[in-house]
Amino acid sequence: MWLKFIVMLPYFRTNIAAMAGYVPGEQPRDDGTIKLNTNENPYPPSPSVLAALRKATNRSLRLYPEPLGDSLRSVAAAVYGVKPENIIAGNGSDELLSILTRCFVGPNDRVAFSTPTYSLYDTLIAIQQGERVTIDYPPDYSLPEALAAQNAALTFLCNPNSPSGTLVSLKEIEKLARSVSGVLVVDEAYVDFAESEGASSLPLIRAYPNLVVLRSFSKAFSLAGMRIGLGFASEEIIFGMMKVKDSYNLDRLSTVAATAALQDMPWMARNVRRIQRSRKSLTAGLKKMGYHVYPSQANFVMAQKRGRSLKEVYEALKQKQILVRYFDIPRLQDCLRITVGTPQEIKSLLQEMRSIDGKPAA
Ligand SMILES: Cc1ncc(COP(=O)(O)O)c(C=O)c1O
């Protein structure tokens, strides 16, 4: 089997042959698993999204979708207080990240970010043959000042960061946007879960033409299965990104789902409030068991037992059909990233973790 792949390697560009490829979290097929590994929303999408999808599932599917997603862009513009020309829609924010690296990163161009963070950045840089420039986050995951001074064509900031869940303030992001030499991308896949209303960098796009802000419908809007993301930036940057995207990058149903989701913001806000409450109880439960839990503004938490590998805990939970995320890299071997599920899912998780630790139920 492997031989077949090795024989084909010479046909690939050297960098593609050499790279490992992004490894997504496990997606089990059975419904019995408590799935706390890829930060999906435990609550369903708005009923009005489902109704709009049912209505759109008709013979019009024979037609191509809107090439630029204009109807979605105009609804999003009204919701987020920008012009449609400031928005690009993508097949998930992952596609927008890919478009951005293709726009701004050629061979040997520097791409800077702090680690550990979303590992897809590595893959996208490797595809473009860019130069990966990383600055370690300090133990408290505050923004390293050195990030601004890397002379990078592109700088990524995941905010809130994954896997730590920690948030960098708007003031620091503004300073970063002012100081970087190239484009700054703030990946806000999780920002809807932040406690403070003013956590998003979106208002900064007016003042900083080198700033791109990415949002995802996979998390707060419960639409991971539809693959929708939005990018916000100056008209000039959006214009350039449009040249690089696939002609019809968003299908008809995704466009309908995203538009309907934006027209029912209270549904999203209600689920966010539930998740924020559960985040508190999950954090408290883990702390009671002796874990260090990083202050999370996302729909997951990072729990740590300093100096002790948590691989066995991850594996023991998996045996019990509870999936959490374990990253087998030196900095994260004593950590687990756990998605905030329903109160019942959290109860089951904590119960299992206590029994794995050999402690009686609280
Ligand atoms: C930090 C971060 N950015 C972007 C994405 C991609 O989101 P989407 O589903 O919109 O492609 C994820 C997905 O987990 C993520 O964790």
The ligand as an SDF file (V2000), in Angstrom:
LIG
                    3D

 16 16  0  0  0  0  0  0  0  0999 V2000
   -8.7140   28.6090   14.7770 C   0  0  0  0  0  0  0  0  0  0  0  0
   -9.5520   28.0780   13.6900 C   0  0  0  0  0  0  0  0  0  0  0  0
   -9.6690   28.7860   12.5500 N   0  0  0  0  0  0  0  0  0  0  0  0
  -10.4090   28.3460   11.5300 C   0  0  0  0  0  0  0  0  0  0  0  0
  -11.0720   27.1480   11.6170 C   0  0  0  0  0  0  0  0  0  0  0  0
  -11.8310   26.6680   10.4240 C   0  0  0  0  0  0  0  0  0  0  0  0
  -13.1590   26.8850   10.5380 O   0  0  0  0  0  0  0  0  0  0  0  0
  -14.1530   26.6080    9.3430 P   0  0  0  0  0  0  0  0  0  0  0  0
  -14.9760   25.4490    9.7780 O   0  0  0  0  0  0  0  0  0  0  0  0
  -14.9280   27.8910    9.2080 O   0  0  0  0  0  0  0  0  0  0  0  0
  -13.3390   26.3090    8.1320 O   0  0  0  0  0  0  0  0  0  0  0  0
  -11.0040   26.3820   12.7670 C   0  0  0  0  0  0  0  0  0  0  0  0
  -11.6980   25.0960   12.8590 C   0  0  0  0  0  0  0  0  0  0  0  0
  -11.6940   24.3900   13.8000 O   0  0  0  0  0  0  0  0  0  0  0  0
  -10.2120   26.8560   13.8380 C   0  0  0  0  0  0  0  0  0  0  0  0
  -10.0760   26.1540   14.9580 O   0  0  0  0  0  0  0  0  0  0  0  0
  1  2  1  0
  2  3  1  0
  2 15  2  0
  3  4  2  0
  4  5  1  0
  5  6  1  0
  5 12  2  0
  6  7  1  0
  7  8  1  0
  8  9  2  0
  8 10  1  0
  8 11  1  0
 12 13  1  0
 12 15  1  0
 13 14  2  0
 15 16  1  0
M  END
$$$$
